[in-house]
Amino acid sequence: MPPLRDSRAVLDERICRLICPIASAMVGVCLTGIGLLHLGVAIGRRASFADDLLAVDSLLFLVATLTSYVALRGGASRRLHLMEQFADASFITAMLLLTAACFVITYALSA
């Protein structure tokens, strides 16, 4: 049976391998949303702060992507765990902010 420390490192690496591509794809989702909102403003709809939320959200997804990438590059086990936790926290925060932006887009723009 492998030591607990090695199994935690493998588990953290798998989490980072999931966060990195998903978070980078979500940056594209946020940028697409910003583009669509600006297109709506250009054709006469009123502006909202949903595009600002999406811009901040894309930065959080970028932070999650970069920190998970740095964690995957290796190094000290302590740094791996710290970077993985930071990537995880920023990814979850960004997903919550994306959900809030969706509510703003749905309810503020339809009113």
SULBEL-V518365 format. One record per run of one state. SS is the DSSP state (h for helix, s for strand, l for the rest). FROM is the first residue (numbers start at 0). LEN is the number of residues. If there is no record, write none. Layout:
ss/from/len
SS/FROM/LEN
SS/FROM/LEN
//
This chain:
ss/from/len
l/0/3
h/3/39
l/42/7
h/49/23
l/72/4
h/76/34
l/110/1
//
